Amino acid sequence: MREALRNPIIVLKNLNQKSCIKNYRFQRLYRNLYNPEFYYLAYNNIYANKGSMTAGVDGATIDDMSIGRIEQIINALKNHSYQPSPARRIYIEKKGSSKKRPLGIPSANDKLIQEVVRMILESIYEPTFSNNSHGFRPNRSCHSALNSIDKTFVGANWFIEGDIKACFDSFDHQVLIETLRRRIDDEYFIALMWKFLKAGYMEQWEYNTTYSGTPQGSGISPILANVYLTELDSFVEEYKYSFDKGDPHSRKRNSEYSKLHHQYTKLRKEYGNKWDNLDKKERMMAKSEVKKLRSKYQKLPYREQGNFNYKRIQYCRYCDDFIIGVIGSKNDAEMIKEDIKLLLQNKLKLTMSEEKTKITHSASMARFLGYDITVSRSLATKRIKSGYTQRLYNGKVKMYVPKEKWVEKLKEYDAFKIVKDENGKEIWKPMHRGKLINLKDIEILSKYNAEIRGIYNYYKLADNVSVLNCFAYIMEYSMYKTFACKYKTSKGKIINKYTRNKKFTIEYETKSGKKTCVFYNGGFKKQELSTICTDTLPQYQKYDRPNSIAGRLKRGICEYCGNISDDIRMHHVNKLKELKGEKAWEQLMIQKRRKTLAVCPQCHVLIHDKST
């Protein structure tokens, strides 16, 4: 029983089950930070992350992880001497902008503790989060948010495109702590959260205190953001309850529509009764008359327009961006926007970005998560199973790939240039990519394929996703020119050399023999997103199996020299392809195809000795 309680998966599931109990407050959470098994699970979760080998201000990385290092962390937490290091601040470029945004890099030990805290907070809060929240949550994504909009924003008249100004940097610490205290009755745990919030950051070797915002670049920032913005989700859900009114079937039929439909039905009946007595010419005239009358009423709305006795709002949030669909008047949309602005300002101490928060008519395009979203006014009809025709597309949500998005990608990859002819007409010319010519043939082809699949996988829900054929065409000829530049030959000769069965094909060697890879030819069809998984607690992989990184750490056998040691260290490398295989330990990692090696202290010193 005691061992079962030490199992972090069981602890997290217990927390998860109790989170659904309304007004339940969690106690003695801090003691879970004394459990080494939590750190093995956390280590298993983060060791393969891209930034795990990036050093914080203390210069340490995830390399040299050991049981002793975990025990030191636990002892510091037990005697409350633990103090998070300030994050090392760097600046990275914003996509599609010349501006840069700050990114904080925590120390390796802080990352490990934050991952444990994140798992605990996720187990407590995840089941209570709104279904309208999709950012940084298990089994949810940009696609699940867009799928929700597609299903629920049907018939919207107005969109409110919401944006919170400098959201992550503006969270009020006191408001966040008070929000955590509603569910957490453990002052040691709360004190640890205060330490993370006040850890500060180092920039140009100068310490800066953090007075607001969540820890820069930390693993707990996303879950804290969702905890903080749950207040917004709850507000909109309550607002919806008071705003929505009317039954969709209670709206009056359009009198003009009813009049013309009645005339159409009457005329069909009249011609039907005397059809056998009509000659060929009269029948053609009768068909034309009936068809014209049907076309006339089908151009009119079935229900009265502008009668807002029926109102609805729908809401979707991804991180700090949100969108609201309103069935109602523009005044209603402006009122909703103002009420949300006041909530953010008064209760959450946040500022709504006036320039980015727009009210858009649903016949126009609203931008959300990189998609252009509109509501169709199509009058096209379709015959249904009962034999009647209906306007099935009117009021449906349509999502599109903005042209500038795939053009920006081409510019980012330096795959083309725009020149103008003598008439000033733009001509797009695919260009070779000089940065790729030193790569292997298979690496160049794989790079292009990955970039094409990447943009397609993101925009696969768009109604006009087929426009990516233009993107793929430019990329294809850019690839031909890259190969031509590499081999100092012509594009045509490259195409002839590598084309097999009308497909551009590269052959390459593997351990199992020769294999082939072809240029992307999967097409660009719109895809439907499957239903969102209902599991709330992420099912972590078995972290303590013998070959897991935690299992290898606890096994006590050096994988390099084979000696038994009670002080095994994990050696990490960023990428296997960076190893040249000149040293025995490099050859061993390449052979095992692992970026980690469990070694004794002596072997770890040997590995890091540059003279050997």
Beta strands, then each sheet from edge to edge (+ up, - down):
strand 1: 65-66
strand 2: 87-93
strand 3: 100-105
strand 4: 158-163
strand 5: 201-203
strand 6: 206-208
strand 7: 312-318
strand 8: 321-327
strand 9: 358-361
strand 10: 366-368
strand 11: 371-375
strand 12: 382-383
strand 13: 389-390
strand 14: 397-400
strand 15: 416-420
strand 16: 426-430
strand 17: 499-500
strand 18: 503-510
strand 19: 513-518
strand 20: 569-572
strand 21: 596-599
sheet 1: 1+ 20- 21+
sheet 2: 3+ 2- 5- 6+
sheet 3: 7+ 8- 4+ 9-
sheet 4: 10+ 11- 14+
sheet 5: 12+ 13-
sheet 6: 15+ 16-
sheet 7: 17+ 18- 19+
end
